[in-house]
């Protein structure tokens, strides 16, 4: 395989005699604000962190924010420009970019470099101490993960049957503790890339997640659901939730209307305003349907004129 990392940028210095939590993100540049808030939330509750961000590219202002973040909070931030062409031909669309496969490449890259890493999706938000999750006893398993949420047993059964998984459960891949040595001894990355290329229709629902549920069947240490609360599916108990996962609408989008626990939304925006990314504007609408969402948001919040304005913009884009 060609080089996974094309270029590496390092901020901060690792200190001896510290028990670090190694956190990994994998995104494209559109998630820069999201990852900035995500890292800030982790650091808010976890002092000794090393962040590894695998990304296609970043602009100069993002590097300045990362530098300030590293210096201010005494954390190590490693940025890796990833070789995106390694996964460019795999299944992706407007909803899922090729960045969903970066976690696979990251786990291979860290072979013989790290013992374990905690992969987090860029749309996660940390609310508490992650040390218990990071140091969980994996026994003979390769990863620790949290069960995904299905609307019914029939839905779960249908997914397992469709992807032909023999596992004892189905996990959400947005929070994944990985034993690097065991992962690479089983060649999980290489197998996943081969499966994804060979049978793309088998993974049409959630490509990276489905293929990992097949390859890691019965090799999962099931962690507490509090480490991956899907805010668009369940409200979640704010007293126990440690990681919130915004699997539906994203709070860094200008047209975001919260569908879960409003407390989580408030905490997210508070962290955003206190972070080094506070000067970054929310991502505005680009697609026709996003103009409709903007209208819906303003109308829901009682801003009638703005709601009508955005609805006319929606109609204009839809027609022309």
Secondary structure, 3 states (H helix, E strand, C coil): CCCCEEEEEEECCCCCCCCCEEEEEEECHHHHHHHHHHHHHHHHHCCCEEEEEEECCCCHHHHHHHHHHHHHHCCEEEEEEECHHHCCCCCCCCCCCHHHHHHHHHHHHCCCCCCEEEEECCCEEECCCCHHHHCCCCCCCCEEEEECCCCCHHHHHHHHHHHCCCCCCCEEEEEEEEEHHHHHHCCHHHHHHHHHHHCHHHHCCCHHHHHHHHHCCCCEEECCHHHCEECCCCCCCCCCCCEEECCCCCCCECCCCCCCCHHHHHHHHHHHHHCCCCCCCCECCCCHHHHHHHHHHHHHCCCHHHHHHHHHHHHHHHHC
